[in-house]
Amino acid sequence: MSLETDPAFVPPGPSSPDLRDAHILITGGAGFIGSHLVERLRTHNRVRVLDVMRRDALRPAALHDHPNVEICVGDVLDASSVNQAVRDVDMVIHLASIAGVDTVMKMPTTTMRVSLLGTAAVLEAAYATGRCRRFIDFSTSEVFGRYAYQVTEFDATTLGAVGEARWTYAVAKLATEHLCMSYHRQFGFPAVSIRPFNIYGPRQVGEGAVHHFILRALRGEPLRIHNDGAQIRAWCYIRDIVDAVLLTLTVPGAVGHAFNIGNPRSTVTVYNLAQTIHRLVGSKSPIEFVRWNHPDVELRVPAISKARELLGWSPRFDLEEGLQQTIDWYRQAGPPA
């Protein structure tokens, strides 16, 4: 499905930035967020994707054969793949990581290796070219720990117990933030960090709650909620974070900063999220509560004043609007078997 026929497509807002004639590398670009960035950037720029292609959200958007899109199958842990991908680009958006709580808990060592060693490799390669004019590192809202309400970029980060697999992703991502900012302070390298808060939308792949609830609601299958569903999240629609990333690529004052990117006004419990999706789909699926005996994030809501002030960014999509567009996309695309 192309951008032009995507039922969830909304044109960029009047304040959305315009980037032209750049050569951009997106590591992990075949994933959910990466595919939307490729989709937005490919018209007026050349985009190279470095990805192992374990998940492929590019194909549903018909991006594999676009003349401005180059796909390099490779791993950020492989130095030759990284050096080849970085060699002649102007900008790097570094998304490659192990994603999804369940996957992280099954593969904690791989999670940390990809984040720590992979980011170090891409960062050093981009610095060594001498031509990278913006490096965007994707961190995570998990760096704020289990309880985070209206957290700012200046608040202390809180990490879980050593040895608990649930927090390996957050630990590694926080380390990469420090590494990127160290390159900026020591070498003047134009690095930026983004902390995304619960992104959802069309073409989501993996284990996200919105993806899970919509697919199961469309199939008439039970919507399964961990424990009592009282966990609180602020949900951010994919088009909003794409706008934010483009601003970090183009606004001079973004360099050397970390930004919370999320939508505090779209804050609901996981149970209320399931109920809302159930209603918007018109589903007859039952809602089931399942026991989950692992650490979880109980409260996660960002403060986004820094992004407003330095980037001129604010989220445009309220929760029901974004959910409806996501549901419409899944209906047209057809839920996978």
PASE-31943 format. One line per 2 residues: number of its first residue (from 1); their letters; for each residue x, y, z of C-alpha. Coordinates in steps of 0.2 Angstrom, whole numbers. Example, Ala and Ser with C-alpha at 12.3 -4.5 7.8 and 13.67 -1.06 7.14 Angstrom:
BEGIN
1	AS	62 -22 39 ~ 68 -5 36
This chain:
BEGIN
1	MS	0 0 0 ~ 8 17 -5
3	LE	7 33 4 ~ -5 40 -8
5	TD	-18 26 -5 ~ -15 24 13
7	PA	-31 27 22 ~ -22 33 38
9	FV	-11 46 28 ~ -13 64 34
11	PP	-3 77 25 ~ 10 86 35
13	GP	4 100 45 ~ 8 118 41
15	SS	22 119 53 ~ 30 102 47
17	PD	48 104 41 ~ 54 102 24
19	LR	70 92 21 ~ 77 91 3
21	DA	92 84 -7 ~ 99 75 8
23	HI	106 57 9 ~ 100 49 25
25	LI	104 33 33 ~ 90 25 44
27	TG	97 10 54 ~ 82 -1 58
29	GA	73 7 44 ~ 62 -8 40
31	GF	53 -7 57 ~ 38 2 61
33	IG	44 20 65 ~ 58 18 52
35	SH	46 13 38 ~ 36 29 41
37	LV	52 40 41 ~ 57 32 24
39	ER	39 35 18 ~ 40 54 23
41	LR	58 57 17 ~ 59 47 1
43	TH	51 60 -10 ~ 64 74 -10
45	NR	79 64 -2 ~ 89 48 -5
47	VR	86 36 9 ~ 97 21 13
49	VL	90 8 25 ~ 102 -4 35
51	DV	92 -18 43 ~ 93 -37 46
53	MR	75 -37 39 ~ 68 -48 53
55	RD	53 -38 53 ~ 48 -28 37
57	AL	36 -14 37 ~ 42 -7 21
59	RP	34 -19 10 ~ 16 -15 15
61	AA	20 3 10 ~ 27 -2 -7
63	LH	44 6 -3 ~ 55 -8 -8
65	DH	56 -3 -26 ~ 55 16 -24
67	PN	70 24 -34 ~ 75 35 -19
69	VE	76 20 -7 ~ 91 9 -5
71	IC	90 -7 6 ~ 105 -14 13
73	VG	103 -30 22 ~ 115 -30 37
75	DV	118 -29 55 ~ 124 -14 66
77	LD	135 -27 75 ~ 144 -30 58
79	AS	158 -17 56 ~ 159 -19 37
81	SV	140 -17 35 ~ 140 -1 46
83	NQ	155 7 37 ~ 147 3 20
85	AV	130 10 25 ~ 137 26 33
87	RD	151 30 20 ~ 142 44 10
89	VD	127 50 20 ~ 123 67 26
91	MV	112 62 41 ~ 109 46 51
93	IH	93 41 60 ~ 99 27 72
95	LA	84 16 76 ~ 91 -2 76
97	SI	88 -11 92 ~ 79 -26 99
99	AG	61 -21 102 ~ 46 -27 112
101	VD	46 -31 131 ~ 44 -50 128
103	TV	58 -51 116 ~ 69 -41 127
105	MK	66 -52 141 ~ 70 -68 131
107	MP	86 -60 123 ~ 94 -48 136
109	TT	111 -51 131 ~ 107 -48 112
111	TM	97 -33 117 ~ 112 -25 126
113	RV	124 -29 113 ~ 114 -22 99
115	SL	111 -6 109 ~ 128 -3 116
117	LG	140 -10 103 ~ 129 -7 88
119	TA	126 12 93 ~ 145 14 96
121	AV	149 7 79 ~ 136 18 70
123	LE	141 33 80 ~ 160 31 77
125	AA	158 27 59 ~ 147 42 56
127	YA	159 53 65 ~ 174 46 56
129	TG	167 51 39 ~ 168 70 43
131	RC	152 74 33 ~ 138 69 45
133	RR	128 85 49 ~ 115 77 60
135	FI	114 61 70 ~ 98 56 78
137	DF	99 42 91 ~ 83 34 97
139	ST	83 31 116 ~ 67 26 125
141	SE	55 32 139 ~ 60 17 148
143	VF	74 26 155 ~ 62 34 168
145	GR	58 18 176 ~ 42 11 183
147	YA	34 28 189 ~ 36 43 177
149	YQ	23 57 178 ~ 26 73 168
151	VT	44 69 168 ~ 56 81 159
153	EF	72 78 151 ~ 81 86 166
155	DA	73 73 178 ~ 83 60 186
157	TT	82 43 176 ~ 78 28 187
159	LG	84 10 182 ~ 78 -7 189
161	AV	88 -20 198 ~ 104 -27 191
163	GE	100 -44 183 ~ 82 -41 180
165	AR	80 -43 161 ~ 65 -31 160
167	WT	77 -16 162 ~ 92 -21 150
169	YA	84 -11 136 ~ 83 4 146
171	VA	100 3 154 ~ 108 1 137
173	KL	98 15 129 ~ 103 27 143
175	AT	121 22 140 ~ 120 26 122
177	EH	112 43 126 ~ 127 47 136
179	LC	139 41 122 ~ 130 52 109
181	MS	131 67 121 ~ 149 64 124
183	YH	153 64 106 ~ 144 81 105
185	RQ	153 89 120 ~ 171 82 116
187	FG	171 83 97 ~ 156 95 92
189	FP	147 80 84 ~ 129 85 79
191	AV	120 72 90 ~ 102 72 96
193	SI	93 60 107 ~ 74 56 106
195	RP	64 47 120 ~ 48 41 112
197	FN	33 37 123 ~ 22 23 117
199	IY	21 26 98 ~ 7 17 88
201	GP	-1 18 71 ~ -3 9 54
203	RQ	10 -5 50 ~ 15 -7 68
205	VG	25 -24 70 ~ 29 -33 86
207	EG	21 -33 103 ~ 13 -16 105
209	AV	-3 -15 115 ~ -12 -5 101
211	HH	-7 -18 88 ~ -12 -32 99
213	FI	-29 -25 103 ~ -34 -20 86
215	LR	-29 -36 77 ~ -38 -47 90
217	AL	-53 -35 90 ~ -55 -36 71
219	RG	-54 -55 72 ~ -66 -57 86
221	EP	-53 -64 98 ~ -51 -60 116
223	LR	-41 -44 120 ~ -29 -50 134
225	IH	-23 -37 147 ~ -9 -40 159
227	ND	-15 -40 177 ~ -29 -28 180
229	GA	-25 -16 166 ~ -23 -1 178
231	QI	-6 4 170 ~ -6 21 163
233	RA	2 26 147 ~ 2 42 136
235	WC	0 36 118 ~ 8 45 103
237	YI	2 43 85 ~ 16 39 72
239	RD	13 54 61 ~ 17 65 76
241	IV	34 57 80 ~ 39 58 62
243	DA	36 77 62 ~ 47 78 78
245	VL	61 68 70 ~ 61 79 54
247	LT	62 94 66 ~ 77 87 75
249	LT	85 85 58 ~ 82 103 53
251	VP	82 114 68 ~ 99 120 72
253	GA	95 122 91 ~ 91 103 92
255	VG	109 98 92 ~ 116 92 109
257	HA	99 89 117 ~ 87 75 122
259	FN	69 76 118 ~ 54 68 126
261	IG	42 64 111 ~ 24 59 117
263	NP	6 65 119 ~ 2 69 137
265	RS	-16 73 132 ~ -19 55 126
267	TV	-16 47 143 ~ -27 32 148
269	TV	-25 16 157 ~ -22 0 147
271	YN	-39 -6 151 ~ -47 10 145
273	LA	-37 8 129 ~ -43 -9 126
275	QT	-61 -3 129 ~ -59 12 117
277	IH	-52 0 103 ~ -66 -12 106
279	RL	-79 2 104 ~ -71 10 89
281	VG	-69 -7 80 ~ -87 -12 85
283	SK	-80 -29 91 ~ -89 -43 100
285	SP	-72 -49 107 ~ -71 -52 126
287	IE	-59 -43 137 ~ -48 -55 147
289	FV	-36 -52 161 ~ -20 -63 162
291	RW	-8 -64 176 ~ 9 -57 171
293	NH	23 -59 185 ~ 36 -48 178
295	PD	41 -30 182 ~ 30 -17 172
297	VE	29 1 170 ~ 15 7 180
299	LR	14 26 175 ~ 22 34 160
301	VP	17 52 155 ~ 30 64 147
303	AI	32 83 149 ~ 35 89 132
305	SK	38 108 135 ~ 57 106 129
307	AR	51 100 112 ~ 38 114 111
309	EL	51 127 115 ~ 66 121 105
311	LG	58 112 91 ~ 41 121 89
313	WS	33 104 90 ~ 17 98 97
315	PR	7 82 94 ~ -8 85 82
317	FD	-17 69 84 ~ -29 65 99
319	LE	-30 47 104 ~ -47 42 96
321	EG	-42 51 80 ~ -26 41 79
323	LQ	-34 25 84 ~ -48 26 71
325	QT	-35 30 57 ~ -25 14 63
327	ID	-40 3 63 ~ -45 9 46
329	WY	-28 5 39 ~ -29 -13 47
331	RQ	-46 -15 40 ~ -41 -10 22
333	AG	-24 -20 23 ~ -32 -35 31
335	PP	-26 -42 47 ~ -11 -55 45
337	A	-16 -73 47
